[in-house]
Amino acid sequence: MTLDFPNRSRSFDEARNAVRFIGYDGTFEVRFLVEAPALTTLDRKTVGAEALEAECLAAFDAARGSIHDVARASYGRGRRTTYILTAADFRKRKA
């Protein structure tokens, strides 16, 4: 099966400093987190949590297609139920 993202919802997880979203492999739910540093250069200490959340969600929405591509690549390397995507994962894609 392939990994799909029929649900466009995403949320900011302040405790993990990341954007959370879900993919599906058939009926199996696969959870993803994209760390804030992979989405923005803003720092919670300098801009505050609310501004960081807004910036991360906007960046996620703008790059949704490439984020899903990186998520599929990560999923293809080894199937787990939860993945944390970092800035390094996005650099690998560009290389």
N, CA, C and O atoms as a DFTB+ gen file, in Angstrom:
380 C
 N C O
     1  1       0.832      -1.192       0.000
     2  2       0.000       0.000       0.000
     3  2       0.873       1.251       0.000
     4  3       2.065       1.204       0.302
     5  1       0.253       2.349      -0.342
     6  2       0.970       3.617      -0.332
     7  2       0.467       4.492       0.800
     8  3      -0.640       4.315       1.307
     9  1       1.287       5.418       1.174
    10  2       0.946       6.339       2.241
    11  2       0.196       7.523       1.645
    12  3       0.705       8.193       0.746
    13  1      -1.003       7.782       2.137
    14  2      -1.833       8.888       1.660
    15  2      -2.139       9.840       2.803
    16  3      -2.022       9.491       3.978
    17  1      -2.534      11.050       2.431
    18  2      -2.846      12.092       3.411
    19  2      -4.208      12.713       3.091
    20  3      -4.280      13.875       2.694
    21  1      -5.302      11.931       3.266
    22  2      -6.620      12.455       2.917
    23  2      -7.136      13.518       3.891
    24  3      -7.990      14.330       3.534
    25  1      -6.623      13.508       5.100
    26  2      -7.043      14.464       6.116
    27  2      -6.060      15.631       6.130
    28  3      -4.889      15.444       6.462
    29  1      -6.516      16.826       5.777
    30  2      -5.627      17.986       5.677
    31  2      -5.368      18.659       7.026
    32  3      -4.651      19.657       7.091
    33  1      -5.938      18.128       8.088
    34  2      -5.743      18.777       9.385
    35  2      -4.308      18.620       9.863
    36  3      -3.629      17.640       9.558
    37  1      -3.875      19.609      10.614
    38  2      -2.568      19.626      11.253
    39  2      -2.697      20.479      12.487
    40  3      -3.596      21.316      12.570
    41  1      -1.825      20.288      13.442
    42  2      -1.876      21.078      14.668
    43  2      -0.465      21.289      15.187
    44  3       0.457      20.533      14.879
    45  1      -0.327      22.332      15.979
    46  2       0.974      22.628      16.567
    47  2       1.032      21.998      17.947
    48  3       0.143      22.213      18.771
    49  1       2.060      21.233      18.196
    50  2       2.280      20.601      19.486
    51  2       3.335      21.435      20.207
    52  3       4.531      21.313      19.940
    53  1       2.879      22.271      21.111
    54  2       3.782      23.197      21.803
    55  2       4.813      22.452      22.650
    56  3       5.970      22.865      22.717
    57  1       4.411      21.377      23.287
    58  2       5.328      20.626      24.140
    59  2       6.467      20.007      23.326
    60  3       7.595      19.920      23.812
    61  1       6.184      19.577      22.095
    62  2       7.199      18.952      21.247
    63  2       7.799      19.925      20.254
    64  3       8.731      19.579      19.527
    65  1       7.266      21.158      20.215
    66  2       7.768      22.201      19.323
    67  2       7.753      21.701      17.866
    68  3       8.756      21.753      17.154
    69  1       6.571      21.216      17.462
    70  2       6.457      20.592      16.152
    71  2       5.021      20.656      15.643
    72  3       4.080      20.856      16.411
    73  1       4.875      20.480      14.329
    74  2       3.550      20.379      13.728
    75  2       3.232      18.899      13.566
    76  3       4.036      18.112      13.068
    77  1       2.041      18.558      14.002
    78  2       1.572      17.178      13.995
    79  2       0.605      16.975      12.825
    80  3      -0.257      17.819      12.581
    81  1       0.745      15.856      12.099
    82  2      -0.223      15.502      11.060
    83  2      -0.265      13.987      10.916
    84  3       0.583      13.280      11.460
    85  1      -1.253      13.497      10.184
    86  2      -1.488      12.054      10.106
    87  2      -1.555      11.604       8.652
    88  3      -2.121      12.285       7.798
    89  1      -0.966      10.445       8.393
    90  2      -1.077       9.784       7.098
    91  2      -1.730       8.426       7.296
    92  3      -1.870       7.944       8.420
    93  1      -2.126       7.818       6.183
    94  2      -2.777       6.513       6.250
    95  2      -2.178       5.566       5.224
    96  3      -1.999       5.924       4.060
    97  1      -1.874       4.371       5.663
    98  2      -1.465       3.275       4.789
    99  2      -2.624       2.288       4.851
   100  3      -2.687       1.445       5.745
   101  1      -3.535       2.401       3.899
   102  2      -4.773       1.629       3.979
   103  2      -5.558       2.086       5.191
   104  3      -5.929       3.256       5.288
   105  1      -5.813       1.177       6.113
   106  2      -6.557       1.532       7.321
   107  2      -5.634       1.859       8.497
   108  3      -6.103       2.219       9.576
   109  1      -4.323       1.734       8.284
   110  2      -3.365       2.010       9.360
   111  2      -3.035       3.487       9.436
   112  3      -2.687       4.109       8.433
   113  1      -3.147       4.044      10.632
   114  2      -2.831       5.448      10.875
   115  2      -1.348       5.583      11.189
   116  3      -0.798       4.822      11.984
   117  1      -0.706       6.563      10.554
   118  2       0.712       6.820      10.772
   119  2       0.849       8.273      11.208
   120  3       0.437       9.181      10.486
   121  1       1.425       8.497      12.382
   122  2       1.551       9.851      12.934
   123  2       2.907      10.446      12.576
   124  3       3.928       9.757      12.574
   125  1       2.892      11.744      12.271
   126  2       4.112      12.468      11.927
   127  2       4.198      13.747      12.736
   128  3       3.188      14.369      13.064
   129  1       5.424      14.122      13.048
   130  2       5.738      15.424      13.634
   131  2       6.817      16.054      12.763
   132  3       7.789      15.393      12.397
   133  1       6.648      17.328      12.433
   134  2       7.700      18.079      11.742
   135  2       8.214      19.097      12.746
   136  3       7.474      19.977      13.185
   137  1       9.478      18.973      13.104
   138  2      10.051      19.889      14.091
   139  2      10.017      21.325      13.575
   140  3      10.202      21.570      12.383
   141  1       9.781      22.264      14.476
   142  2       9.706      23.682      14.113
   143  2      10.946      24.172      13.359
   144  3      10.790      24.925      12.398
   145  1      12.167      23.785      13.743
   146  2      13.339      24.260      13.006
   147  2      13.368      23.812      11.537
   148  3      14.069      24.416      10.725
   149  1      12.622      22.771      11.195
   150  2      12.532      22.341       9.798
   151  2      11.601      23.243       9.001
   152  3      11.649      23.260       7.771
   153  1      10.750      23.994       9.703
   154  2       9.752      24.835       9.049
   155  2      10.082      26.314       9.072
   156  3       9.690      27.051       8.168
   157  1      10.796      26.754      10.093
   158  2      11.038      28.191      10.260
   159  2      12.336      28.422      11.022
   160  3      12.836      27.530      11.708
   161  1      12.859      29.599      10.897
   162  2      14.059      29.961      11.652
   163  2      13.702      30.729      12.927
   164  3      14.587      31.113      13.690
   165  1      12.410      30.950      13.154
   166  2      11.989      31.664      14.355
   167  2      12.274      30.819      15.596
   168  3      12.299      29.590      15.535
   169  1      12.481      31.481      16.689
   170  2      12.766      30.834      17.962
   171  2      11.693      31.241      18.966
   172  3      11.374      32.422      19.101
   173  1      11.146      30.267      19.659
   174  2      10.083      30.535      20.636
   175  2      10.524      31.561      21.682
   176  3       9.699      32.324      22.184
   177  1      11.812      31.584      22.013
   178  2      12.308      32.517      23.025
   179  2      12.273      33.958      22.530
   180  3      12.123      34.886      23.325
   181  1      12.413      34.148      21.210
   182  2      12.459      35.509      20.686
   183  2      11.113      36.015      20.195
   184  3      10.869      37.221      20.218
   185  1      10.223      35.114      19.746
   186  2       8.950      35.582      19.194
   187  2       7.737      35.174      20.012
   188  3       6.652      35.720      19.809
   189  1       7.885      34.252      20.909
   190  2       6.761      33.781      21.700
   191  2       6.081      32.590      21.052
   192  3       6.176      32.385      19.842
   193  1       5.404      31.819      21.859
   194  2       4.809      30.562      21.409
   195  2       3.725      30.767      20.357
   196  3       3.649      30.009      19.390
   197  1       2.881      31.789      20.538
   198  2       1.784      32.004      19.584
   199  2       2.296      32.384      18.205
   200  3       1.778      31.896      17.201
   201  1       3.290      33.236      18.138
   202  2       3.850      33.632      16.844
   203  2       4.550      32.456      16.183
   204  3       4.459      32.284      14.967
   205  1       5.246      31.648      16.967
   206  2       5.917      30.479      16.421
   207  2       4.892      29.495      15.869
   208  3       5.076      28.947      14.782
   209  1       3.826      29.273      16.606
   210  2       2.772      28.370      16.142
   211  2       2.183      28.854      14.815
   212  3       2.046      28.066      13.880
   213  1       1.843      30.111      14.724
   214  2       1.263      30.660      13.491
   215  2       2.231      30.530      12.323
   216  3       1.829      30.166      11.219
   217  1       3.500      30.827      12.562
   218  2       4.510      30.735      11.502
   219  2       4.706      29.293      11.051
   220  3       4.801      29.029       9.853
   221  1       4.767      28.368      11.985
   222  2       4.960      26.959      11.640
   223  2       3.771      26.401      10.857
   224  3       3.958      25.680       9.877
   225  1       2.565      26.728      11.279
   226  2       1.387      26.232      10.564
   227  2       1.308      26.816       9.157
   228  3       0.947      26.117       8.210
   229  1       1.645      28.099       9.020
   230  2       1.646      28.724       7.690
   231  2       2.717      28.093       6.803
   232  3       2.476      27.839       5.623
   233  1       3.890      27.843       7.362
   234  2       4.974      27.213       6.594
   235  2       4.595      25.790       6.206
   236  3       4.896      25.349       5.097
   237  1       3.943      25.077       7.101
   238  2       3.491      23.727       6.786
   239  2       2.508      23.753       5.623
   240  3       2.632      22.972       4.680
   241  1       1.540      24.646       5.693
   242  2       0.543      24.753       4.624
   243  2       1.184      25.089       3.286
   244  3       0.781      24.555       2.252
   245  1       2.174      25.966       3.300
   246  2       2.838      26.379       2.066
   247  2       3.678      25.255       1.458
   248  3       3.856      25.202       0.241
   249  1       4.185      24.373       2.287
   250  2       5.079      23.313       1.809
   251  2       4.471      21.919       1.962
   252  3       5.191      20.920       1.976
   253  1       3.167      21.857       2.073
   254  2       2.484      20.586       2.350
   255  2       2.911      19.463       1.394
   256  3       3.171      18.347       1.843
   257  1       2.984      19.737       0.106
   258  2       3.347      18.704      -0.872
   259  2       4.716      18.114      -0.620
   260  3       4.880      16.894      -0.616
   261  1       5.707      18.976      -0.408
   262  2       7.061      18.466      -0.173
   263  2       7.168      17.799       1.201
   264  3       7.939      16.853       1.364
   265  1       6.417      18.271       2.176
   266  2       6.410      17.622       3.501
   267  2       5.846      16.209       3.364
   268  3       6.385      15.267       3.945
   269  1       4.778      16.060       2.609
   270  2       4.210      14.727       2.402
   271  2       5.190      13.823       1.656
   272  3       5.273      12.629       1.944
   273  1       5.930      14.382       0.703
   274  2       6.943      13.590      -0.009
   275  2       8.028      13.091       0.939
   276  3       8.436      11.932       0.866
   277  1       8.496      13.969       1.830
   278  2       9.518      13.576       2.815
   279  2       8.934      12.535       3.772
   280  3       9.622      11.585       4.148
   281  1       7.690      12.707       4.161
   282  2       7.038      11.736       5.037
   283  2       6.951      10.368       4.353
   284  3       7.222       9.343       4.978
   285  1       6.575      10.353       3.082
   286  2       6.504       9.075       2.340
   287  2       7.884       8.412       2.259
   288  3       8.005       7.200       2.435
   289  1       8.920       9.213       1.993
   290  2      10.276       8.665       1.915
   291  2      10.695       8.074       3.262
   292  3      11.275       6.989       3.308
   293  1      10.410       8.774       4.346
   294  2      10.752       8.266       5.680
   295  2       9.996       6.981       5.972
   296  3      10.561       6.029       6.510
   297  1       8.740       6.956       5.624
   298  2       7.902       5.777       5.842
   299  2       8.417       4.592       5.019
   300  3       8.383       3.452       5.482
   301  1       8.887       4.858       3.819
   302  2       9.384       3.807       2.950
   303  2      10.677       3.169       3.430
   304  3      10.992       2.043       3.046
   305  1      11.428       3.877       4.268
   306  2      12.694       3.336       4.785
   307  2      12.501       2.389       5.956
   308  3      13.442       1.703       6.356
   309  1      11.316       2.339       6.503
   310  2      11.054       1.462       7.642
   311  2       9.729       1.840       8.255
   312  3       9.545       2.973       8.701
   313  1       8.828       0.924       8.280
   314  2       7.462       1.244       8.714
   315  2       7.329       1.215      10.230
   316  3       7.554       0.197      10.885
   317  1       6.953       2.381      10.761
   318  2       6.678       2.538      12.188
   319  2       5.326       3.228      12.313
   320  3       4.680       3.505      11.302
   321  1       4.901       3.502      13.510
   322  2       3.622       4.189      13.700
   323  2       3.793       5.683      13.906
   324  3       2.836       6.440      13.743
   325  1       5.009       6.130      14.267
   326  2       5.267       7.551      14.500
   327  2       6.624       7.932      13.916
   328  3       7.604       7.199      14.048
   329  1       6.659       9.093      13.268
   330  2       7.889       9.613      12.658
   331  2       8.079      11.058      13.079
   332  3       7.117      11.822      13.161
   333  1       9.322      11.429      13.346
   334  2       9.673      12.817      13.618
   335  2      10.555      13.288      12.469
   336  3      11.660      12.780      12.281
   337  1      10.068      14.254      11.705
   338  2      10.803      14.791      10.571
   339  2      11.586      16.015      11.026
   340  3      11.040      16.916      11.662
   341  1      12.862      16.035      10.695
   342  2      13.743      17.126      11.104
   343  2      14.231      17.881       9.874
   344  3      13.967      17.479       8.741
   345  1      14.937      18.964      10.105
   346  2      15.506      19.740       8.995
   347  2      16.441      18.866       8.159
   348  3      16.527      19.057       6.946
   349  1      17.132      17.927       8.765
   350  2      18.034      17.020       8.048
   351  2      17.283      16.178       7.023
   352  3      17.812      15.897       5.948
   353  1      16.065      15.775       7.342
   354  2      15.262      14.991       6.397
   355  2      14.963      15.783       5.127
   356  3      14.911      15.221       4.034
   357  1      14.768      17.084       5.280
   358  2      14.459      17.933       4.128
   359  2      15.725      18.244       3.334
   360  3      15.670      18.399       2.114
   361  1      16.858      18.334       4.015
   362  2      18.129      18.547       3.304
   363  2      18.476      17.318       2.455
   364  3      18.981      17.455       1.341
   365  1      18.204      16.119       2.982
   366  2      18.475      14.890       2.236
   367  2      17.680      14.880       0.937
   368  3      18.173      14.417      -0.092
   369  1      16.483      15.379       0.980
   370  2      15.618      15.386      -0.201
   371  2      16.178      16.300      -1.280
   372  3      16.059      16.002      -2.468
   373  1      16.790      17.416      -0.878
   374  2      17.344      18.376      -1.828
   375  2      18.641      17.882      -2.458
   376  3      18.978      18.257      -3.581
   377  1      19.367      17.037      -1.726
   378  2      20.672      16.547      -2.210
   379  2      20.540      15.593      -3.371
   380  3      21.546      15.101      -3.882
